[in-house]
Amino acid sequence: MSNKLILGSLSPRRQELLKQVNIPFTVRNPNVDESKITSNDPIEKVEQLASLKAKNISLSENEVILSADTVVAYQNNIFEKPQSKEDAYHMISKLSGNIHDVYTGVMLRSLHESKMIVERTEVEFLPLTEEEIHWYISTEEPYDKAGAYGIQSLGASLVRKINGDFYNVVGLPLSRVVRELRYFSIFPNND
């Protein structure tokens, strides 16, 4: 008998990615205070946040929770979602012409076991002009995304290349998650 996947995230991008690979799921809001996690290490931070979200959602016997968190790190500084236009400008300016890392921590948990996944992708930005930076931060896109950019939409124009999983930068290392879900008897639909 297969289990039922619960997505412990309100992220529209994570929902779209699971739909893309035909994995049925139900959304539950983890409703956690993320400020409790104060680690400055990007790997620790995504692990702790994914774990906090997963453990905050109650499960029944045949349910598996998937919770995740993504951060952008440049020179060991974590860039989360910008709080203002100035914050977005600072982040995009720092990333301009440089390589940074995107980390996503994913916790898969049933009543009986859990598994943590951490994926890292290197992203290299093009050198950006002031005009390009101001254009980008004048859009709505930077303000709900770690590192102040979305690689899957307008932010694609800022990126020279990536090394690693593209979907990890979007917010979920998709191929790895699909493989790990098999262990929990969750599979993509055939239709």
C-alpha positions in Angstrom: 0.0 0.0 0.0 1.4 3.4 -0.9 1.5 6.3 1.5 0.1 9.8 1.1 2.4 12.8 0.7 1.9 15.9 2.8 3.7 19.0 1.6 4.6 21.0 4.7 5.0 24.2 2.7 2.9 27.0 1.2 5.5 27.6 -1.5 3.8 27.7 -4.9 7.1 26.7 -6.6 7.4 23.5 -4.6 3.8 22.7 -5.3 4.4 23.2 -9.1 7.5 21.0 -9.0 5.7 18.1 -7.4 2.8 18.5 -9.9 5.4 18.5 -12.7 6.4 14.9 -11.8 2.9 13.7 -11.1 3.3 13.2 -7.3 -0.1 13.7 -5.6 0.1 15.7 -2.4 -1.9 17.6 0.2 -0.6 20.9 1.6 -0.4 21.6 5.3 1.0 24.9 6.7 3.8 24.1 9.1 3.2 27.5 10.8 6.5 27.8 12.6 8.6 30.7 13.9 11.6 30.5 11.6 13.5 33.1 13.8 14.1 30.3 16.3 16.8 29.0 14.0 19.8 31.3 14.3 22.6 29.2 12.7 24.8 31.1 10.3 26.0 27.9 8.6 23.9 27.4 5.5 23.8 23.6 5.7 22.9 23.6 9.4 20.3 26.3 8.8 18.4 24.5 6.0 18.5 21.2 8.0 17.2 22.8 11.1 14.5 24.7 9.3 13.3 21.7 7.3 13.3 19.6 10.5 11.4 22.3 12.5 8.7 22.5 9.8 8.4 18.7 9.5 8.1 18.1 13.2 5.4 20.8 13.6 2.9 18.9 11.5 1.1 15.9 12.9 0.8 12.8 10.8 -1.4 9.7 10.7 -0.3 6.2 9.9 0.0 6.3 6.1 1.2 9.9 5.7 4.7 11.2 4.9 5.6 14.9 5.4 7.9 16.7 3.0 9.2 20.0 4.3 12.0 22.1 2.8 14.0 25.3 3.2 16.3 27.0 0.7 19.0 29.6 1.3 21.5 31.4 -0.9 25.0 31.7 0.5 27.7 34.0 -0.7 31.1 34.0 1.0 29.5 32.1 3.9 26.8 34.8 4.4 23.3 33.6 4.1 21.0 35.7 1.9 17.4 35.0 2.8 14.3 36.8 1.4 14.9 40.5 1.2 13.0 42.7 3.6 13.2 45.9 1.4 14.3 47.2 -1.9 17.6 48.3 -0.4 18.1 44.7 0.9 17.3 43.3 -2.6 19.8 45.8 -4.1 22.5 44.8 -1.7 22.0 41.1 -2.4 21.9 41.3 -6.2 24.9 43.7 -6.2 27.0 41.2 -4.1 26.0 38.3 -6.4 26.7 40.3 -9.6 29.7 38.7 -11.4 30.3 36.2 -8.7 29.6 32.5 -7.8 27.3 31.7 -4.9 25.8 28.5 -3.5 22.1 27.6 -3.1 21.3 25.0 -0.4 18.0 23.2 0.0 17.3 21.0 3.0 14.5 18.5 2.7 13.1 16.5 5.5 11.0 13.4 4.7 9.2 12.0 7.8 6.7 9.3 8.5 5.5 8.2 12.0 8.3 5.6 12.0 11.3 7.2 10.3 12.8 10.3 8.8 15.4 11.3 6.3 17.2 14.5 5.7 18.5 15.6 2.3 20.7 18.6 1.6 21.5 19.6 -1.9 24.0 22.3 -3.0 24.1 24.0 -6.4 26.6 26.6 -7.6 25.2 29.6 -9.4 27.3 32.2 -11.3 25.8 35.6 -12.0 26.7 37.7 -15.0 28.4 41.0 -14.1 25.4 43.4 -13.9 25.1 47.1 -14.5 23.4 49.4 -12.1 20.6 49.8 -14.6 20.1 46.0 -14.8 20.1 45.7 -11.0 17.6 48.6 -10.6 15.4 47.1 -13.3 15.3 43.7 -11.6 14.6 45.0 -8.1 11.8 47.2 -9.4 9.9 44.1 -10.3 8.0 42.1 -7.7 10.0 39.0 -8.2 12.9 39.4 -5.7 10.8 39.8 -2.6 9.6 36.3 -1.8 12.8 34.5 -2.8 16.0 33.6 -1.0 18.8 35.6 -2.4 16.4 38.1 -4.0 16.1 36.3 -7.3 14.1 33.6 -9.1 16.1 31.6 -11.6 12.9 30.1 -13.1 11.6 33.5 -14.3 13.0 37.0 -14.8 16.1 36.1 -12.6 17.2 33.7 -15.4 18.5 36.8 -17.2 21.0 37.4 -14.3 22.6 33.9 -14.4 25.6 33.0 -16.5 25.7 29.3 -15.6 24.9 26.8 -12.8 26.7 23.7 -11.6 24.3 21.2 -10.1 20.5 20.7 -9.9 18.5 23.6 -11.5 15.4 22.6 -9.5 17.3 22.9 -6.3 17.7 26.6 -7.0 14.0 26.8 -7.6 13.4 25.3 -4.2 13.4 21.5 -4.4 16.0 19.1 -5.7 13.4 17.3 -7.7 15.1 14.1 -9.0 16.6 13.4 -5.6 13.3 13.9 -3.8 11.5 11.6 -6.3 14.0 8.8 -5.7 14.0 9.3 -1.9 10.1 9.2 -1.8 10.3 5.7 -3.3 11.7 4.5 0.1 8.5 5.8 1.7 6.3 4.1 -0.9 5.3 7.3 -2.7 5.5 7.2 -6.5 4.5 9.5 -9.4 1.1 8.8 -10.9 1.1 7.1 -14.3 -1.7 9.3 -15.7 
